[in-house]
Amino acid sequence: MPTLSYHDRRSELATYFDRTAAEAWSRLTSDAPVGRIRATVRAGRDRMRRTLLDWLPADLAGARLLDAGCGTGALAVEAARRGARVVAVDLSPTLVALARERTPAELPAGAIDFRVGDMLDPALGRFDFVVAMDSLVHYEARDVVRVLAGLGARAAHAMVFTFAPRTAPLALMHAVGRLIPHRHHRAPAIEPVAEPLLRRLLAADAALSGWRPGRTERVACGFYTSQAMELVRE
């Protein structure tokens, strides 16, 4: 089966997160009780969010930050609490509406500008920092690099993002998932990416010639596995 392109996969993700998974995602990203499997995913995502935020300056006053694939807005809120002016964008109108509802009242008016749309839309403007937490895990390596090249053209200092690392369990799950006939309620497949391949593609992309890899860290917690990586402008 051929791998979907960025634009095809983007459309699939928008449908899934806005319709099929909206209620489950709302529950997962709240403090409501969840089952054992989802509890590990929640804990893993919390740890990953802390990791990415730790890689950003503690004081973001005056900085403009893009939360690319903001979901229900938890990372955007924490960045705004540090003083950042956040543009938080997601493909799902349902999740963006929920993120707006959950925005703490104590944040200054306009601290977070929630948008529905594509993270690569040039109309979003330019940024000091870009964060893409678990919004690229459904894309194959070359599309991940294309997205980062597009975001890097509008970023001044650093981009921090996650990808699905190619581990034996994830590769097996991916292979089995490819054999199962597609149904509308299934989640879009996660695309495991080998870090050495990703690094080679990043180094070879002319649009990213001014960027270098920085820190990297894997978070594995039960049914959640994701790899964080930092790109810093030279």
C-alpha positions as CSV (number, residue, x, y, z in Angstrom):
1,M,0.0,0.0,0.0
2,P,1.5,3.4,-1.0
3,T,2.2,5.9,1.8
4,L,-0.3,8.8,1.8
5,S,1.1,12.2,1.0
6,Y,1.0,15.1,3.4
7,H,-2.2,16.6,1.9
8,D,-4.1,13.3,1.8
9,R,-3.1,12.4,5.3
10,R,-4.0,15.9,6.5
11,S,-7.5,15.5,5.2
12,E,-7.8,12.1,6.9
13,L,-6.6,13.4,10.2
14,A,-9.0,16.4,10.1
15,T,-12.0,14.0,9.6
16,Y,-10.8,11.6,12.3
17,F,-10.1,14.1,15.0
18,D,-13.1,16.3,14.3
19,R,-15.7,13.5,14.1
20,T,-14.7,10.1,15.1
21,A,-12.3,10.8,18.0
22,A,-13.4,14.2,19.3
23,E,-15.2,12.8,22.4
24,A,-12.4,10.4,23.3
25,W,-9.8,13.1,22.8
26,S,-11.7,15.4,25.0
27,R,-11.8,12.9,27.8
28,L,-8.1,11.8,27.3
29,T,-6.9,15.4,27.7
30,S,-9.0,16.2,30.7
31,D,-8.8,14.9,34.3
32,A,-11.7,12.5,33.8
33,P,-11.2,8.9,34.7
34,V,-10.0,6.7,31.8
35,G,-9.1,3.1,31.4
36,R,-5.6,1.6,32.0
37,I,-4.4,2.0,28.4
38,R,-5.5,5.6,28.0
39,A,-4.1,6.4,31.4
40,T,-0.6,5.5,30.1
41,V,-1.1,7.6,27.0
42,R,-2.2,10.5,29.2
43,A,0.8,10.1,31.4
44,G,3.1,9.9,28.4
45,R,1.7,13.0,26.8
46,D,2.0,14.9,30.1
47,R,5.6,14.0,30.3
48,M,6.3,14.8,26.7
49,R,4.6,18.2,27.1
50,R,6.8,19.0,30.1
51,T,9.9,17.9,28.0
52,L,9.1,20.2,25.1
53,L,8.3,23.1,27.4
54,D,11.6,22.5,29.3
55,W,13.4,23.0,26.1
56,L,11.9,26.5,25.6
57,P,13.1,29.6,27.6
58,A,11.5,29.8,31.0
59,D,10.7,33.5,30.3
60,L,8.8,33.8,26.9
61,A,7.7,37.4,27.5
62,G,7.5,39.1,24.1
63,A,8.1,35.9,22.1
64,R,5.7,34.7,19.4
65,L,5.1,30.9,19.5
66,L,3.3,28.6,17.1
67,D,1.6,25.6,18.6
68,A,1.3,23.5,15.5
69,G,-1.4,20.9,16.0
70,C,-2.6,22.3,19.3
71,G,-5.4,19.8,20.0
72,T,-7.2,20.9,23.2
73,G,-4.6,23.6,24.0
74,A,-2.7,22.4,27.1
75,L,0.7,23.3,25.7
76,A,-0.5,26.6,24.4
77,V,-1.8,27.5,27.9
78,E,1.5,26.7,29.5
79,A,3.4,28.8,27.0
80,A,1.1,31.7,27.4
81,R,1.6,31.5,31.2
82,R,5.3,32.1,30.5
83,G,4.4,35.3,28.6
84,A,4.4,34.0,25.0
85,R,2.0,35.3,22.5
86,V,0.7,32.0,21.1
87,V,-0.9,31.2,17.8
88,A,-2.5,27.7,18.3
89,V,-3.7,26.0,15.2
90,D,-5.4,22.6,14.6
91,L,-7.2,21.0,11.8
92,S,-10.2,20.1,14.0
93,P,-12.8,22.8,14.6
94,T,-14.2,20.6,17.5
95,L,-10.9,20.4,19.3
96,V,-10.1,24.1,18.8
97,A,-13.6,25.0,20.2
98,L,-12.8,22.8,23.2
99,A,-9.4,24.5,23.6
100,R,-11.0,27.9,23.7
101,E,-13.5,26.7,26.4
102,R,-10.6,25.4,28.5
103,T,-8.5,28.6,28.3
104,P,-8.0,29.8,31.9
105,A,-9.8,33.1,32.7
106,E,-6.6,34.5,34.3
107,L,-4.7,34.6,31.1
108,P,-4.6,38.0,29.5
109,A,-7.0,38.6,26.7
110,G,-5.5,37.6,23.4
111,A,-2.7,35.7,25.0
112,I,-3.7,32.7,22.8
113,D,-5.0,33.1,19.3
114,F,-6.7,29.8,18.4
115,R,-7.1,29.1,14.7
116,V,-8.6,26.3,12.7
117,G,-6.4,25.4,9.7
118,D,-3.2,24.1,8.3
119,M,0.0,24.6,10.4
120,L,1.8,25.5,7.1
121,D,-0.5,28.4,6.3
122,P,1.8,31.4,5.7
123,A,-1.0,33.7,6.9
124,L,-0.2,32.5,10.4
125,G,2.8,34.8,10.3
126,R,6.3,34.5,11.7
127,F,7.4,33.1,15.0
128,D,10.3,33.0,17.5
129,F,9.5,29.4,18.4
130,V,7.5,26.5,16.9
131,V,6.2,23.5,18.8
132,A,4.7,20.5,17.1
133,M,3.8,17.9,19.8
134,D,2.6,14.6,18.3
135,S,1.1,16.4,15.3
136,L,3.7,14.8,12.9
137,V,3.5,11.2,14.1
138,H,1.1,10.3,11.3
139,Y,3.5,11.4,8.5
140,E,6.3,9.5,6.8
141,A,9.8,10.8,7.2
142,R,10.0,12.9,4.0
143,D,6.7,14.6,4.7
144,V,7.9,15.4,8.3
145,V,11.0,17.1,6.7
146,R,8.8,19.0,4.3
147,V,6.6,20.3,7.1
148,L,9.7,21.3,9.2
149,A,11.1,23.1,6.1
150,G,7.9,25.0,5.8
151,L,7.7,25.9,9.4
152,G,11.4,26.7,9.6
153,A,11.0,29.4,6.9
154,R,8.9,31.3,9.4
155,A,10.8,30.5,12.6
156,A,13.5,32.6,14.1
157,H,15.1,30.6,16.9
158,A,14.0,27.0,17.5
159,M,11.6,24.3,16.5
160,V,10.7,21.4,18.9
161,F,8.7,18.5,17.6
162,T,8.0,14.9,18.0
163,F,7.9,11.9,15.7
164,A,7.1,8.2,16.1
165,P,10.4,6.4,16.6
166,R,10.9,3.2,14.7
167,T,11.0,0.6,17.5
168,A,10.3,-3.1,17.0
169,P,6.9,-3.0,18.7
170,L,5.8,0.1,16.8
171,A,7.0,-1.3,13.5
172,L,5.1,-4.5,14.1
173,M,1.9,-2.6,15.0
174,H,2.3,-0.5,11.9
175,A,2.8,-3.6,9.7
176,V,-0.3,-5.4,11.1
177,G,-2.4,-2.2,10.8
178,R,-1.6,-2.1,7.1
179,L,-3.1,-5.5,6.7
180,I,-6.4,-4.7,8.3
181,P,-9.1,-3.3,5.9
182,H,-9.7,0.3,6.4
183,R,-12.8,1.3,8.4
184,H,-14.0,4.9,9.0
185,H,-13.7,4.6,12.8
186,R,-10.1,3.5,12.8
187,A,-7.4,6.0,13.8
188,P,-5.0,7.1,11.0
189,A,-1.9,5.0,11.2
190,I,1.2,6.2,13.0
191,E,4.2,6.2,10.7
192,P,7.3,4.9,12.5
193,V,10.4,7.0,11.5
194,A,14.0,5.8,12.0
195,E,16.0,8.6,13.6
196,P,19.1,8.1,11.5
197,L,17.0,8.4,8.3
198,L,15.3,11.5,9.6
199,R,18.6,13.1,10.5
200,R,20.0,12.4,7.0
201,L,16.9,13.9,5.3
202,L,17.1,17.0,7.5
203,A,20.8,17.5,6.7
204,A,20.1,17.0,3.0
205,D,17.2,19.5,2.7
206,A,18.4,22.8,1.4
207,A,15.6,24.7,3.0
208,L,16.9,23.6,6.4
209,S,20.5,24.4,5.8
210,G,20.4,27.1,8.5
211,W,19.2,24.6,11.1
212,R,21.0,22.0,13.2
213,P,19.6,19.2,15.4
214,G,19.9,19.9,19.2
215,R,18.5,17.8,22.0
216,T,16.5,14.6,21.6
217,E,14.6,12.5,24.1
218,R,12.3,9.5,23.9
219,V,9.3,9.2,26.1
220,A,7.9,5.7,26.6
221,C,5.0,5.2,29.0
222,G,2.9,2.1,28.5
223,F,1.0,2.5,25.2
224,Y,2.6,5.9,24.5
225,T,6.0,6.2,22.7
226,S,7.2,9.3,21.1
227,Q,10.5,10.9,20.3
228,A,11.2,14.6,20.9
229,M,13.8,16.5,18.8
230,E,15.0,20.1,18.7
231,L,16.1,22.0,15.7
232,V,18.0,25.2,16.4
233,R,18.7,28.0,13.9
234,E,22.5,28.5,13.5
